[in-house]
Amino acid sequence: MSLYQILNPATGEVVEEYPTATNEQIAEAQQRSHDAFGPWAARPVAERAAILNKVAD
C-alpha cells in the first residue's frame, strides 16, 4: 500500500501521511456522491445556502 504525503511547502517536511484509496473505494465514493446529488439539488436554493452558511460559521 502506498501513502499520500502532505508536505509543508516552506520546509519540505512531511506533515501527515494517508493511505491511498483503491479503485473500488474511489468508485464507491463517486457513487455515493452521485446518489446524494439529486436530493441535495431538489432542496430550495435558500435552504442550501442556509446549510452552507451554518457550516461556514
Backbone hydrogen bonds, N-H to C=O, Kabsch-Sander energy under -0.5 kcal/mol:
donor,donor_aa,acceptor,acceptor_aa,energy
4,Y,18,Y,-4.1
5,Q,3,L,-0.5
6,I,16,E,-3.0
7,L,5,Q,-0.6
8,N,13,E,-2.9
12,G,8,N,-3.4
15,V,6,I,-3.4
16,E,6,I,-1.2
18,Y,4,Y,-2.6
20,T,2,S,-2.1
26,I,22,T,-2.2
27,A,23,N,-2.4
28,E,24,E,-2.3
29,A,25,Q,-2.2
30,Q,26,I,-2.4
31,Q,27,A,-2.2
32,R,28,E,-2.4
33,S,29,A,-2.2
34,H,30,Q,-2.5
35,D,31,Q,-2.7
36,A,32,R,-1.9
37,F,33,S,-1.4
38,G,34,H,-0.8
40,W,36,A,-1.7
41,A,37,F,-3.3
42,A,38,G,-1.7
43,R,39,P,-0.6
43,R,40,W,-1.2
48,R,44,P,-2.2
49,A,45,V,-2.8
50,A,46,A,-2.2
51,I,47,E,-2.1
52,L,48,R,-2.4
53,N,49,A,-2.6
54,K,50,A,-2.0
55,V,51,I,-2.1
56,A,52,L,-2.3
57,D,53,N,-1.8
